[in-house]
Amino acid sequence: MDRSQLARALEHARITGEVATPRENNLAHIHRFLAQERQFDFGVELTRDWDYRSVFALMVDRAGLRPEADYCDGVDTISTDRCLDALERLAAAVGEVARAGGQILFATGHPAGMLPVHMAIAAAAEANGARTVRQDSVLPVPDIGGDCREINRVWIWHLHGGTPHTHLAEPMHTLLDDIDRRGRPAPDLVVADHGWAGAASSRGLRTFGYADCNDPALFVAEAQGRIEATIPLDDDVAPYLYAPLIDFVLESAGFN
């Protein structure tokens, strides 16, 4: 699948282009991120001064939000070209680390949408030489409860018998602390989203993150040089709609 084919598929599925995340939600989340509210900071540490105007400009540039400052409600947008560019960088990194026999950690805070995407890429990476971070012990998460669980090479947060949508950084910190405590090597690459990606980047790990247009934290982390690339996309459409994206990443990584 080439870029033009994927571009059409992404926009048809409303993964990019005009998306379901409303403008008012996008703007509100910028304010909540700047207030460093829990669930909105994604574990991203601010290393320079940011205000509303600078974060909004960043989201226009990196995510593709509509640029009109006075447009406050209605349909908003995600840049298809920005998404494709970041997917190509992701594919190159995953392919490079896999062929070198490196270790990759995959994780998601959006299991109802992104889990199958991570699973497919993780399985292909492993089949092409990568080692993925797997589970061999129970990992309770302090403070917020529940535990970290790995499902088919992808880490999620489990709570009360379910796999909640979460922006929290605590699950990733729990997992990375356990890796450190056991004296095991840190992953060579992290492919994640939400607080899983933000926490990994704040600890200096090579990180790629998927982010919706109402998730400014990961775009800020990228601008600060902590995330290698943030992939802008609607992160909660029905999983089957991501199939063309998966195919594109696998082909671009040289896995097919």
N, C-alpha and C positions, 0 to 999 in steps of 0.2 A: 504494500500500500504506500503510495507516494503522498507528499504533503498536501497536494490539492485534493486528493480523495479523502484524506483524513479531515481536512478543513471542512469539507462539505458535510461529512458525517458528524463532526463535533457541533457544527452550527444547527444541523437538522435535529440533533438530540438536545439542543440548548445546553450543552456542556460549555460552549463558548458562544460568542455573539450575544444576542439578547437572551438573558438568563432569568431564572425564576426568583433569584435573590433580589428583593426590592431595594430601590435606591435609599429609602429612609433607613433601612436596616444597615446598609453599608456605611452611611454617614454616622449613625449612632454608634456603631462599633469602633469607629476611629476615636470618638470621644472616650469610650469605655476603655480602649486600649491605652490611651494617653493617661487616663486615671489609674492605670495599672490594676484594674479590677481582676480578681481571680476569674478564671475561665476565659479572659480576654487577653491576658499577657502571654499565654502559651509558654511560660518559662523563659521568655526572651529578656535578656538584660539590656537595658538601654545604655549605650556607650557614647552617645552624643545627644545634644539637645534636639528635641522634636516638638513641634506644635501642630495644631490642626492643619494649618495651611501646607506645611511641608509634608505631612503624611498623606493628605489628600492628593497633592501633586505626585507623590510617589505612587499612589494607587492608580492614578490616571496613567502614569508612564509604565509601570511594571505589570499591572493587572488589566488595564484597559477600561477603567471606569469612564463614563461619560465626563468630558472635561468641564462642562458648564457649572460654575460654582453656585449658581442660583437654581439649579435643578435639584429639587429636594425630595420628590416622591415620584414613583412610577417605575417603569422598567429600566434596569441598568444593564451594563454590558461587561463582557470579558473579552480581551483581545485574543483572537484565534492565532495570529502570528506569534504573539508572546508565548502562548501555550505551546505551539509547535517548536519554537526555538528552545524552550526549556526542556521539552520532551527529548529533543535530539541530544542535548547535553546530558540528560539523565541516561539515555540509552548508551552513550559513549562511555560514561563512567561505570555503569553496571557491566558492560561488556569488557572494559579494561580490567576491572577488579576480578571478574569471574575468570578470565583467561590467565590471570596471574595467580589464581588459587587463593584469592583473598577472602576475607570474611565480611558478610553483609548482614546487617540487622534491618528487618522489615517490621513496621509497626503502624497501627492505625487507630485513631480515635473516632472514626466514622465507619464502623463495621457494616452497617446496612448498605453503604454505597461503595466504599473503597476497598473493603476486605478482598473481594475477588480479584481486583486489579493487582494488589500486592501479592496475592497468592500465585497468580499466573507468572508474574515477573520473577518472583522468588524461585519458583519451581524451575523455570527456564535457566535462571542464573546458576542454580545448583547443578543442573544437568550439563552445564557448560564449564564447570570447574570451580564455582564459588562454594564456599562453606557458609551456611546460614546459621544464625544464632538459634539454637534449639533449647528446649526446656528439659531439665532433669531434676527439678526440685520445686517445692511449693514456695511461692513468692508473695507473701502478704504485703499489702501496701499500707504503710503507716499513715496515720492522720485521716485518710479518706476511706479506709476500709477496703474490702474486696482483695483481689489478688491479680497479679499479672499472669496471663496464660498465653501460650503459643499454640496457634491452630494452623497446621499445614505451613509452617515456616514463618508465620506472621504473628506478632505480639499484639494482644488486646488487653483491655482492662475488664475484669469480670466482677460483677457485684450482684448478690442476691439471685443467683441463677441466670442472670442475663449478661449481655455485653453492651453496656451503655455507650451512647455517644458522649464523648468527653473532650474537652479542651485542656484538661489538667496536665501538668508536667510531672506530677508525682509518680505515675506508673513508670515512666522512662527513667527517672532518677532511681527508683527502686531497682529496676533491672540493671542499670549501669553500676550502682553500688554493689550489687551482688556479684557482678563480673569482677569488679575490683577486689572485693573481699576474698574471692576464690583465687586470686592471682592469675586470672585468665586474661588473654590479650583483648584489648578493646577492639571493636569492629573497625575494619578498614573503611567502611562506608555505611551510612545510615540512610535508608529510604523510608520516609514516614510522612506524617501529617500532624497538624494540630500540636498539642503539647508534647507529643512524642518527638516531633522534629525540633521544636523550640528548645526543649531540654537538652537534646543531643548537641545542638549547635552551641548552646551556652557552655558546654563542657569541652568545646574545642574539637569535636569530632567532625569529620567530613560528612556533610549532610545535604541531602536533597529533600525538599518538602513540597507536597501538594497543598494548595490553599485556594479557598473560595474568595470572591471579591469582598466579603465581609470579614476577612481574616487578615488585618493589616500586620499582625505581629511577625509573620514569617517573611513578608516583603521588607519590613524594617530590618530584620535579622540579615537578610541578603544584602541590603544596602550598607549595613555595618560590616560586611565582610565575614559574617559568621556562617551563613548558609551559601553553599556553592550555587544553587539555583532553586528558585521557587516556581513551581508550575501552576499557573493560574487556570482554574477550571471550576465548574460547579461540582462539588464533591459529594453530592447526595442525590444523583439521579438513579434510576433503576439500574442495577449492576450490568444487565445485558447490553446497555447502551455504551458501555466502555469497551466493548469487544474490539472495535476498530482501533482505538487508542492502544490497547494491549498489543495487537498485531503490529502496529507501527513501531512500538518500542522494541519488541522482540526482533523484528526485521532490522531495525536500525542498529541494534546491539550486535548483529551478526549471529543471532541464535537460530535463525530459520534457514 
